[in-house]
Amino acid sequence: MNTCMIRLSTIQDVRDFVNIVTSSNVDIDLSSGRYVIDAKSIMGIFSLDLLNPIKLSAHGEDPALFEKLKPFIVE
């Protein structure tokens, strides 16, 4: 399992993020506090606290995924 922290600051960021993760075949979760949602669910993402970084967990191997998500990754 690969993890990183991401930030989705705008509605356009959320749209772009969902378009990227839906093209991947691996299961991807986002967690904020005690809430965990499917990263491919745009409604689920809007239920999270987007003011703070969100933990992304990819359950599988997709080397190109993290390269595509680089604009959203927080160091």
C-alpha positions as CSV (number, residue, x, y, z in Angstrom):
1,M,0.0,0.0,0.0
2,N,1.3,3.4,-1.0
3,T,0.3,6.5,0.9
4,C,0.8,10.3,0.6
5,M,-0.8,13.5,1.8
6,I,-2.8,15.6,-0.8
7,R,-4.5,18.9,-0.8
8,L,-7.6,19.7,-2.9
9,S,-8.1,23.4,-2.6
10,T,-10.7,24.2,-5.3
11,I,-13.7,22.5,-6.9
12,Q,-11.6,22.3,-10.1
13,D,-8.9,20.4,-8.1
14,V,-11.5,17.9,-7.0
15,R,-12.8,17.4,-10.5
16,D,-9.3,16.9,-11.9
17,F,-8.3,14.6,-9.1
18,V,-11.4,12.4,-9.6
19,N,-10.7,12.2,-13.3
20,I,-7.2,11.0,-12.6
21,V,-8.1,8.4,-10.0
22,T,-11.1,6.9,-11.9
23,S,-8.7,6.1,-14.8
24,S,-6.7,3.9,-12.4
25,N,-7.5,0.2,-11.8
26,V,-6.3,0.2,-8.1
27,D,-8.5,0.9,-5.1
28,I,-7.8,4.3,-3.6
29,D,-9.1,5.6,-0.3
30,L,-9.0,9.1,1.2
31,S,-9.0,9.6,5.0
32,S,-9.5,12.7,7.1
33,G,-9.7,12.1,10.8
34,R,-11.8,9.1,11.4
35,Y,-13.5,9.2,8.0
36,V,-12.4,7.0,5.1
37,I,-14.0,7.3,1.7
38,D,-13.5,6.0,-1.8
39,A,-11.3,8.5,-3.7
40,K,-13.3,7.8,-6.9
41,S,-16.5,9.3,-5.3
42,I,-16.8,13.0,-5.9
43,M,-19.6,13.3,-3.4
44,G,-17.5,11.5,-0.8
45,I,-14.6,13.9,-1.3
46,F,-16.9,16.9,-0.6
47,S,-17.9,15.3,2.7
48,L,-14.3,15.6,3.9
49,D,-12.6,18.6,5.5
50,L,-10.8,20.0,2.5
51,L,-9.2,22.8,4.4
52,N,-6.5,20.4,5.7
53,P,-4.3,17.8,3.9
54,I,-6.0,14.5,3.2
55,K,-4.3,11.1,3.4
56,L,-4.4,9.1,0.2
57,S,-3.9,5.3,0.3
58,A,-3.5,3.3,-2.9
59,H,-4.1,-0.4,-2.5
60,G,-2.2,-1.8,-5.4
61,E,0.5,-0.9,-7.9
62,D,0.1,1.9,-10.4
63,P,3.5,3.6,-10.9
64,A,2.0,6.3,-13.2
65,L,-0.7,7.2,-10.6
66,F,1.6,9.2,-8.3
67,E,3.2,11.0,-11.2
68,K,-0.2,12.2,-12.4
69,L,-1.2,13.2,-8.9
70,K,2.0,15.3,-8.3
71,P,0.2,18.7,-8.5
72,F,-2.0,17.6,-5.5
73,I,0.7,16.0,-3.3
74,V,1.8,17.9,-0.2
75,E,5.4,17.3,0.9
